Amino acid sequence: MNTHPKCEPQSIRHRLDVKILNVLVRKSKTLRTEIRAKGRRRTARIAFDRSVIFALSKIYRFPAAWHTPTSMRPYRIAVATTINALDPKVVCEVGCGLGSILSRVHAQKRVGYDVSPGVLRAARLLRSRSIDFRSGSIDAVDLPSMDVLVLVNWIHEVSPEDLERMLLPLLPRTRHLMLDAIDADNAFGYQFKHDFAFLDGKARPLSSTRVDGEGRSFRLYEVIA
Ligand SMILES: C[S@@+](CC[C@H](N)C(=O)[O-])C[C@H]1O[C@@H](n2cnc3c(N)ncnc32)[C@H](O)[C@@H]1O
């Protein structure tokens, strides 16, 4: 073995070069798989959207991983389409994130609540001024009446008991609920998989929408007056 001190920096450099090369090979394989599955245009769009969200997450300090772009997760389009079919006047979303659903909803009044101040600042920058972004969670909702109350892609972090406790007081103030239910066999490791049994007799299921690759359904309920 050559242990000459002069050779060491070179061997470290060589090992580093090999590591970088391996990373590049892995990345280019992933990219080729993505292009095969999604096509060039969509892959480029996703890469662009992700870099915008990544930059915003650094500026406004929120976790980028929680905010994948709609080009990558088009469920928001399906959710907004279902809501728009109700021709709503007032739509409120709790856990609205960057406002990707609300920005696709057509309603005179759109209100989004979120607990992350950084996300709210980024959402205000990205979206129309006509969307009212507010700080807080379910217990902060003070709208006297809503056509649709949306809670999507975060309630899997809330226990059924807590969700029931927070949601039931709002039922007299909303006509519909849009909720997501993680599939029982979804292996991703979500903390809670709701069946919304606590809504029995209080709200009736109107529709359940599936989107490829989501492993969950998007459920629309009508509150029983
Ligand atoms: C994955 S993002 C989803 C955003 C949006 N619902 C969507 O589907 O595009 C989840 C958002 O819920 C927010 N959130 C998490 N727990 C919350 C809570 N208890 N109350 C309100 N917002 C919450 C997070 O800050 C984050 O912005």
The ligand as an SDF file (V2000), in Angstrom:
LIG
                    3D

 27 29  0  0  0  0  0  0  0  0999 V2000
  -49.4430   19.1510    3.0050 C   0  0  0  0  0  0  0  0  0  0  0  0
  -49.9880   20.7970    3.2610 S   0  0  0  0  0  0  0  0  0  0  0  0
  -51.5290   20.7290    2.3570 C   0  0  0  0  0  0  0  0  0  0  0  0
  -52.0230   22.0760    1.9530 C   0  0  0  0  0  0  0  0  0  0  0  0
  -53.3620   22.0560    1.2120 C   0  0  0  0  0  0  0  0  0  0  0  0
  -54.4150   21.5380    2.0460 N   0  0  0  0  0  0  0  0  0  0  0  0
  -53.2650   21.2510   -0.0570 C   0  0  0  0  0  0  0  0  0  0  0  0
  -53.7440   20.1000   -0.0860 O   0  0  0  0  0  0  0  0  0  0  0  0
  -52.6920   21.7680   -1.0220 O   0  0  0  0  0  0  0  0  0  0  0  0
  -50.5830   20.7720    4.9380 C   0  0  0  0  0  0  0  0  0  0  0  0
  -50.7890   22.1520    5.5490 C   0  0  0  0  0  0  0  0  0  0  0  0
  -51.5610   21.9930    6.7390 O   0  0  0  0  0  0  0  0  0  0  0  0
  -51.0460   22.8750    7.7090 C   0  0  0  0  0  0  0  0  0  0  0  0
  -51.4470   22.3440    9.0210 N   0  0  0  0  0  0  0  0  0  0  0  0
  -50.9240   21.2790    9.6890 C   0  0  0  0  0  0  0  0  0  0  0  0
  -51.5700   21.1000   10.8450 N   0  0  0  0  0  0  0  0  0  0  0  0
  -52.5320   22.0650   10.9150 C   0  0  0  0  0  0  0  0  0  0  0  0
  -53.5120   22.4060   11.8860 C   0  0  0  0  0  0  0  0  0  0  0  0
  -53.6450   21.7140   13.0130 N   0  0  0  0  0  0  0  0  0  0  0  0
  -54.3290   23.4550   11.6260 N   0  0  0  0  0  0  0  0  0  0  0  0
  -54.2040   24.1670   10.4720 C   0  0  0  0  0  0  0  0  0  0  0  0
  -53.2750   23.9140    9.5330 N   0  0  0  0  0  0  0  0  0  0  0  0
  -52.4470   22.8600    9.7530 C   0  0  0  0  0  0  0  0  0  0  0  0
  -49.5610   22.9030    7.4570 C   0  0  0  0  0  0  0  0  0  0  0  0
  -48.9710   24.0760    7.9750 O   0  0  0  0  0  0  0  0  0  0  0  0
  -49.5110   22.8470    5.9380 C   0  0  0  0  0  0  0  0  0  0  0  0
  -49.4660   24.1280    5.3740 O   0  0  0  0  0  0  0  0  0  0  0  0
  1  2  1  0
  2  3  1  0
  2 10  1  0
  3  4  1  0
  4  5  1  0
  5  6  1  0
  5  7  1  0
  7  8  2  0
  7  9  1  0
 10 11  1  0
 11 12  1  0
 11 26  1  0
 12 13  1  0
 13 14  1  0
 13 24  1  0
 14 15  1  0
 14 23  1  0
 15 16  2  0
 16 17  1  0
 17 18  1  0
 17 23  2  0
 18 19  1  0
 18 20  2  0
 20 21  1  0
 21 22  2  0
 22 23  1  0
 24 25  1  0
 24 26  1  0
 26 27  1  0
M  CHG  2   2   1   9  -1
M  END
$$$$
